[in-house]
Amino acid sequence: MRIVCFHLNQIGDLMFSLPALKSLRDSFSPAYITSVIRPGLRQLLEWTNLADDVLVRSPGLGSHVFSLMCELRSRRYDLAVVFSQSAECALLAYMTRASRRLGFVNTSLGWLLTERVSFSHPPSTANNLRLVEAAGAACTKKDYYGLLSVPLDVVEAGRRLLASTGIDESVRFAVIAPGTSKRRRLKEWTDEGFAEVARYLGTQGLRVVCVGAVASPGIAQLCPQIVDLGGRTSLVEAAGVLAGCELLVGVDSGILHMCAAMGKPVVGLYGPTNPEVTGPQGEGHIVIRSNVGCSPCRLKTCKLDRKCMKDIKPVAVIDAVSEILRRRHASSARSGLSNSGKDFGKPTK
């Protein structure tokens, strides 16, 4: 059996599709699975080993679109799974001539699909699992936790980058991720809040690294101790940095979900979006929200000037950070005792 999957364009949306890919892999083994994705996300998907092949879907119109259509047509797929509701992906799925082409209701050019299932905004893991269930797959994995593994060479590159800022392998560090996409600025917290959390992390013996698509000069000015790598790393380099952190504090963003998918604990700050739908998945995470009655609203504009985010108190975030550090310390202590027991009685050199 040959399966092709068409993905959305954002990091978080890619993470939300990983459990669906895992379910397809487990249910239709030994199917050959191809993923079609934007160029910037290709390496992230390749690291998961959930797709046998990855094809790039470059933005815009041009000869590359025709070439991709011809390539898809030549591969003779049996099943096309369309996680995106875009007309482009529906058309590409149609060009595969797969006998089954599954997508969501309200997909542009949705009549090119053979089957459509219900969709609850926003894009989510639950939507994607419902889609692969309709394809006949069992939901063998319901969250993305642990599905993203960073290769050793990328981890080493992250270490070298950190070392160039004075953070060598012996230094414990945490990450803050304050940024969002331009269209979702309502999800941002405050520079003062992040700076206060960063100062607390410093008192616990951790350096603080800021990552994201752009720099955070406001936070850096309030807390000069942080290392601001915002706008200075590629997505791959950012992943290498995340692989070495002890925890992440951030808003609902692709960076937060990427870190959680690696199995790292995160403190997620949520306001306009619903953590029950797009919250960090897996174990060990803590979500912080304010008590504003209109949250979550899922709106793109706000008459209350982001009150749901601005009302999140730094002390609440610090308490969550403290709890995660306490858990990690307790886990390390248990691991140390366990290792001591295993080593007891062994000859010394």
N, C-alpha and C positions, 0 to 999 in steps of 0.2 A: 504494500500500500504506500502511496506517495501523498504527502500532506504539505500544503503551503499555508503559511500564516502571515497576515498583513498587520503590522503593528502601528500604533500611534507614534507621535513625534517627540514626546517628553520623557524624561528619565523616570519620573514616578509612574507614568502609564506603562512603561516597559516593565518596571518591577511588578506592577499589578498583573501583568500577563504571564509572569513566570510560573505561578501555580497551574495555570491552564496548560502551558507547554509541558510541564511535568506530568500532568494528568494525561495528555495526549501520548506522551512518550511511554508511560506505564501501561496505558490501556491498549495501544495499538502496536506494541512491540512485535516484530522488528520493523516498523514503518520507517520510511525515510522522510524526515521533516525538514522543510526549508522555511526560513523566516525572511521576510522582506521588510527592511527597516531603513531609517535615515542614516547617512554616513557616520554622524557623530556618535551614534549609539552602537555601532557594529561591534566594537571590541567588548563592550559590556556584555552583550548577548553571547558572543563567542566564549567568554569565560565561563558561562553557565553550563556549557556542553549539553544543552537541552535541544539544540537544533543541529542537524547534520551539516547544514549548509546555510550561509547567510548571503542574501542578495541585497544590494544597496538600491534604495529608492531616492534618488537625488531630487531636491526641490526644483520647481520650475519646469517649463516645457523645453524640449530639445531632442536631439537624436538619441540621448540616453534613455528616454522614455520608450521610444520605438524599439531600441535594443532590448530593454527589459521585457517588453511585451513579447518579443520574438523568443527570448530565452524561456519565459514562463510557458509559452505555447508549446515549445519543443519538449518540455519535460513530462508532459502527459500526467498531470496530477489527478488523483482520484477525489480529493477533498480539499476545498479552500475554506479557511477560517479567517474571517475579516473582523479584527478587533476594532478597527477604525470605522467611523461612519462617513468618511469622506467619499466624494464621487470618484476621485482618483483610484482609491483602493478597490471600490466596487468594480470599476472598469478593468483594473488589472486582474481581479479575481475572475471576471467574465472571460478575459483573454486566455486564461489557463484552460478553458473548456472542461474544467473538472465537472463531473456529473453532479456533485453536491457542492454548493457554494453558500456557506452559512454566514450571516451577519445579523445586525440589529435592526429593529424597526427604526424608522426615521433616517435611515441611511440615504444619503444623496445617491440617486440612480439605483435605489434599492431594488427596482424591478429586474436588475441584472443578476440578482441573487436568486437562488432556488428556495432558500428558507430564511426566515427572519424570526428572531426571538425578542422578547421584551427587553427594554433597556431602562434603567433608572439612573438619571443624571446624578453625579458626574461619573466619568469612567472609573471603574473599580474592579477589584479582584472578583467580587460577587457576580458582576455582569459577565466577565470573561469565563468564569466557571459555568455559568448558566449556558453560555454559548457552546462550550465543548461538551457539556452534558447532552445538548441537543444533537451533537454529532455522534453520540453514542459512547463517549468516554466516561469513565468513573472518576469522581473527584478524589484522587489519591493524595493530593496536597492542597490544603486550603489557605495557606499563607506563603509568603515569599521568604520567610526566615531561613537563613542558611543556604539559599539557592545561588547566591553570588559569591564566587571564590576568586580572589585576586591572585594572579600568577606571581611567582616569587620574584621575577625580574621587575615587575611593577612595584612590588613591596620594596625592593631594594632601591628603586628609583625614588620612591617616596622618602626613604630614609636619607638618601643623599641630599634631596631637596631640603629636608628638615635640618640636616647637619649644616648646610650652608647658612642657616639662620641661627645656629648655635644650639639646636636641639639634637643631641646625639642619641644613640640607642639606649643609653642609661637614663635618659630623662623621660619621666612620665608626662603625658600631655592629654588634654581634652580638646575637642573641636567645638566651635560655635558656628552655626550656619544661619545668618540673619536674613539672607536674601531670598527673593521670589522672582518669578518671571514678571515682566513689565505689566502684563495684563492682570496680575493678581497681587497688586501692592497692598490690598486690604489685609493680607495675611501677615504683614510685617509687624514685628513688635517694636520696641523703642531702643535707641542707642544706649540710653541711660540704664535700662534694664539689663541689656547684655553686658555692659561694662561692669555693673555691680556683680553679676554672676561670675564674670571673668576674674574680678578681684577676689571673690570667695574661693574660686578654684586655686588661685595662687596661694592662698593661706593653707590649702590642703596639699601643697607640694607639687602641684601640676602646672606646667606651662599651658598656655591657651593659644590655639591656632585658629584663625578665622579663614574659612574657605567659602568660595562662591564665585559667581560669574563676574562680579565687580568688587572693587575695594570697599571697605567700610571705614572711611576716615573719621566719621563721627565717633565710632566706638574706640578706634585707636587713639583719638585725642583724649577721650575720657579715661582710657586705660592703656597707657603707653607700653605696658608690659606684654600685651598680646603681639603675636606674630601674624600680621595681616597678609595672607596669601590670596585674598580676593582679587580676581582678575589677572592673577599671575600664574595660573596653572591650567593645563588642559584637563579635560574630564578624566583622562587616564591617570594623570599625575595626582589629581584630587583623590581618586580612588586609592592610590598608593599611600597617601597621607592618612586617609580614613582607616586603612587596614591596621595602622599602628596605634590608634587612639584608644583611650580607656572608656570614653563615652562621648556622646554628642548632645549639644543643646541647640535646638533649632525650631524654626517654624515649619509648617506643612510645606514641604518642598521635595524636589527630586533628590537633593543631597541627603536629606533626612531618611528617605526611603531606601536609598542606595546603602547607607550605613547600616540601617536595620536589617536589610537583606543579607549583609555580611555576617550577621549575628552579633553586632555590637549593640549595647544598650543605648537608648536615646531618651531624652526628655523632649517631648513634642509640645509646642505651644499652639493652641488651636482657638480660633474665634469664628470667622465666617464659614469655615468648612467643618464637616462633621467627622470627628475621630472614629465614630462607629462605622463609617464608610471608608474613609481614607486615612485612618490612623496608622501608626507604626504597627507592624504585624510581628507576631512571635512573642517570646518571653522576655521579661526583664525591663520593659519600657514603662515610662510614666508619662501620662498626658496631663497637661495643665490647661485649665480653662477658667475664664471669669464667669460671673453669675449674671451676665447681661441677658435679659429675657429674649432678645431677638436672635441670639446665637444658637445654632448655626443658621445663617440666612442664605448662603451660597450666592449672594449678590456680587456684582462687580463694582458697584458704587455704594457709598455709605453716607447718609445724612448725619450720622452721629460721629463722624471723624474717627472711625476705627475704635470705637469705645470698647468693643469686646476684646480687642488686643491690648489696648492701652491700660485697661483695668486689671490685667494680669500683674500681680505683685511680684517683684523680684524675690521677696522672702519665700513665696510659694515655690518658685523655681529652685531657689537655693536648697530648700527642704528636700525637693525631689532629687537634686544632685547629691545631696548628703546621703540620702537613702540608697541610691545606686552605688555610691562609694562604699557605704557600709556593707552592702551585699557582696561587693567584690572582695572586700577585705576578709569577710567571713568565709567566702568561697576559697580564697587563697590560703587562709589558715587551715581549713579542712583538708585542702590538697596537700599542704605541707605536712600535716599529721599523717595523712595517708601515705605519702612518699616516705616519711620517716619509718613507718611500720614496715613498708616493703623493703627498705634498705637495712633494717635491723638484722644483725648477724652476718652480713656480707663481709668478706675479707677486705681490709683496707690496704691501700698501696703505699 
